[in-house]
Amino acid sequence: MRHIRIKRIEEKIFKGLMMAATLLIVVSLFMIIVAIVKRGLPAMSWDMVSKIPSGGFYLGKEGGLLNAIVGSLYIVIGSISLGLAFSLPIVLYLNLYLPEKSRLAQFTRLSFDVLFGIPSIVYGAFGFTLMVYLGLRSSLFAGILTVTMLIIPILIRSIDEVMRRVPKEMKDAALSLGATRSEMIKPILRQVAPGIVTAVLLSVGRGIGDAASVLFTAGYTDSIPTSLSQPVATLPLAIFFQLSSPIAEVQDRAYAAALILTFIVLVLSVAARFYSRKFSKNKI
Amino acid sequence: MDKIRYNKFRQTREFLIRHSMLFLMLVSLSFAVIIGISLYYKSVPILDQQSLWALLTGESWKPLKGQFGFYPFIMGTLWVTGIAIIISLPLCLLAAIYLSEYAHPYVKKVVFPMIDVLAGIPPVVYGVWGILVVVPFISTSLAPHFVEFSTGYSVLAGGVVLAIMIIPLMISVFIEIFDALPGGLREASLSLGATNWQTIKKVVLRKSFPGLAAAVVLAISRAFGETIAVLMVCGNVSEVPHSVFDPAYPLPALIANNYGEMMSIPMYDAALMLSALLLFVIILAFNAISRLVLIRIERNFAL
């Protein structure tokens, strides 16, 4: 009898611990968001999102963060387009041309899983050496290239995840009607379109929030770039640089920028959730 | 005739598309090799001058005098990563067991999206949170009980922030591993009269141990490379930390902080590129090993 009681008590203790751990993780998420909102909201104003920094901005005078917001958008739009141009053909090749169990397909999937784990600072350092080698200065173009390298593994992994689940019968049907493999691309893309949208939203979130990759390559500027060869400001770097300022007003702007960035990422995450509901599997 | 020509055209198009896709894939696959080679090429000057061993164990970092000792930075990275794992591993393990073995589907429906959100928050925002909450808490509430003075910018702050950052990755891989276990194993144990917890302890955990280890290695490599968040809360003093309240200076932070001045001092850029290379090689190896283990597990349990 005693033995049974002990095992019941043990069961209860551990179940309690587990629930506590889960609760703690959920609560810490809320704590982070609350802390960011609480500090960032008082510093927010319309000027913050509609004006670029004017003279004396870094001494606490007028201006806003429009340069960083637009800069981040430029970088993300550029690198998503470039990233899709690389990753869509690769995923299609993996799924249409290579047999399910081919060595090459397995190796490719493993490689992109591994590349996904490479930290952004390494991509940043590599982008920087590439820049020096090509004789470029830090610019929008270099930033886009680096962020593209960062997000290609994410795009490939998550689009592949969805495309693998396209029923084999669909491909067989197309082939039996006499279509070539490349003629199957269109209907298959239509089939996985929501998956592609989710993948894009995920990688926008990653690309827009990453600081270490653009630190070396995109530079920083107070104006909105008008060509690919000009340096560009980004939101994460706006936070990072302004937070290290000793002036309270400038620090406030970092908190406002953090709030903007968090807001963007939350919206993206909810949108991705919404689109992927059909295809969802618990995968990060 | 026309039909034949059209089919020829289709075949050529097929050939072109197929081979350009293959070409793109091979180009992207060679990324890893190109990154490795170019970082190595950039760090050759300093490797020519000093041996790798001397660099890794050297304790003094004085770029102006040409002394590049990585030891403090390596120790900084290890300390911060170690603390992050110590904090997050038990939390993740307990939460993952709860979510996959006990929790009502409704709970999963609520918690999974939250973990996704946690995964999506950018590192720099975690850093801001660290500065707003963790650092002041350590310096005013926690540290005074143990040491005379701490600014709060410390190994512990870095560890806490990193722990929160790797939680989503760890939990989701843990849950995948538990879900991959065949249900029959659990039922066999339960039918012998074991409680849920006994089943978990003696069957589930034991059976999934290799996978869990791989997941931890994956999380360690994520923590190794994390830059901005750690840089913001660690204090960045290039000395070997002796307690959790000492500041540290992890490798990625070293690279990020000094790129501005590295072009003006000889060997400086080579030293920084060497640290990027070190990170790259270590993380590549860790990732490859753990992914291979995870793939094997998936294959073995897929019935």
Interface residues (C-beta under 8 A of the other chain):
Chain A: K7 R8 E10 E11 F14 K15 L17 M18 M19 A20 A21 T22 L24 I25 V26 S28 L29 M31 I32 A35 I36 R39 F86 P89 I90 L92 Y93 L94 Y97 Q106 F107 T108 L110 S111 F112 D113 V114 L115 G117 I118 P119 S120 I121 V122 Y123 G124 A125 F126 F128 T129 L130 Y133 M149 I152 I156 T180 R181 S182 E183 I185 L202 G205 R206 I208 G209 D210 A211 A212 L215 F216 P236 I239 F240 L243 A254 Y255 A258 L261 T262 V265 L266 L268 S269 R273 N282 K283 I284
Chain B: R10 Q11 R13 E14 I17 R18 S20 M21 L22 L24 M25 S28 L29 F31 A32 I35 S38 L39 K42 P90 L91 C92 L94 A95 I97 Y98 L99 Y102 A103 V107 V111 F112 P113 M114 I115 D116 V117 L118 A119 G120 I121 P122 P123 V124 V125 Y126 G127 V128 W129 I131 L132 V133 I164 I167 P168 L169 I171 S172 I175 E176 T195 N196 W197 Q198 I200 L218 S221 R222 F224 G225 E226 T227 I228 M232 P252 I255 A256 Y259 L272 M273 A276 L279 F280 I283 L284 F286 N287 A288 R291 L292 I295
